[in-house]
Amino acid sequence: MELLQNLVQKYEDFINSPRGLGLCFAFDLVDKSHVADLIKKRFNYGLLYYPAGDKTLRFRLNTGFTSKDIEFL
């Protein structure tokens, strides 16, 4: 959760409302018009994240992820 908090603080003009449970975490985009653009880019990085509502991105972690993978994400 600390890495997620740091990400939100770093990009507070763009994202907010971090939350997580189990192998999932999410945050909201300040400008919901960017959701579709970010979803299009997910496969370029081998990431699994999905829209969850009109302004939320939800990420699902893989149990095979290393600490380095999570830091990259």
C-alpha positions as MATLAB code, in Angstrom:
seq = 'MELLQNLVQKYEDFINSPRGLGLCFAFDLVDKSHVADLIKKRFNYGLLYYPAGDKTLRFRLNTGFTSKDIEFL';
ca = [
       0.000    0.000    0.000;
       2.968    2.291    0.605;
       3.976    2.190   -3.072;
       0.412    3.013   -4.093;
       0.285    5.947   -1.680;
       3.585    7.211   -3.085;
       2.265    6.937   -6.644;
      -0.846    8.930   -5.787;
       1.194   11.599   -4.031;
       3.536   11.869   -7.010;
       0.667   12.197   -9.498;
      -1.971   13.830   -7.329;
      -3.034   16.095  -10.193;
      -4.042   13.005  -12.181;
      -5.052   10.244   -9.742;
      -6.664    9.960   -6.308;
      -8.615    7.659   -3.982;
      -6.163    4.730   -3.752;
      -7.485    1.471   -2.349;
      -6.512   -2.159   -2.262;
      -7.667   -5.560   -1.103;
      -5.962   -8.891   -1.568;
      -4.371   -9.092   -5.018;
      -6.211   -6.051   -6.375;
      -5.762   -2.337   -6.057;
      -7.403    0.638   -7.695;
      -7.384    4.376   -7.954;
      -9.546    7.004   -9.589;
      -8.520    9.322  -12.384;
      -9.202   13.000  -11.847;
     -10.189   13.296  -15.532;
     -12.269   10.279  -16.546;
     -11.683   11.031  -20.235;
      -8.226    9.415  -19.867;
      -9.528    5.967  -18.884;
      -9.848    4.635  -22.442;
      -6.394    5.922  -23.442;
      -4.741    4.216  -20.484;
      -6.628    0.956  -21.061;
      -5.317    0.855  -24.651;
      -1.728    0.970  -23.336;
      -1.971   -1.860  -20.808;
      -0.815   -4.671  -23.092;
       2.261   -2.707  -24.180;
       3.595   -3.307  -20.672;
       2.089   -6.737  -20.024;
      -0.196   -5.356  -17.333;
      -3.706   -6.352  -16.373;
      -5.843   -3.430  -15.415;
      -9.399   -2.665  -16.259;
     -11.932    0.110  -16.033;
     -14.102   -0.234  -12.958;
     -16.720    2.453  -13.344;
     -16.320    5.610  -15.347;
     -13.153    6.941  -13.662;
     -11.544    4.006  -11.851;
      -8.694    1.748  -12.947;
      -8.460   -1.613  -11.164;
      -5.234   -3.602  -11.217;
      -4.921   -7.316  -10.582;
      -1.626   -8.642   -9.320;
      -0.202  -11.992  -10.332;
       1.047  -14.295   -7.580;
       4.204  -14.789   -9.645;
       5.117  -11.078   -9.477;
       8.389  -10.241   -7.835;
       9.025   -7.113   -5.785;
      10.702   -5.622   -8.876;
       7.543   -6.286  -10.934;
       5.363   -4.563   -8.344;
       7.659   -1.557   -8.175;
       7.513   -1.291  -11.980;
       3.729   -1.485  -11.907;
];
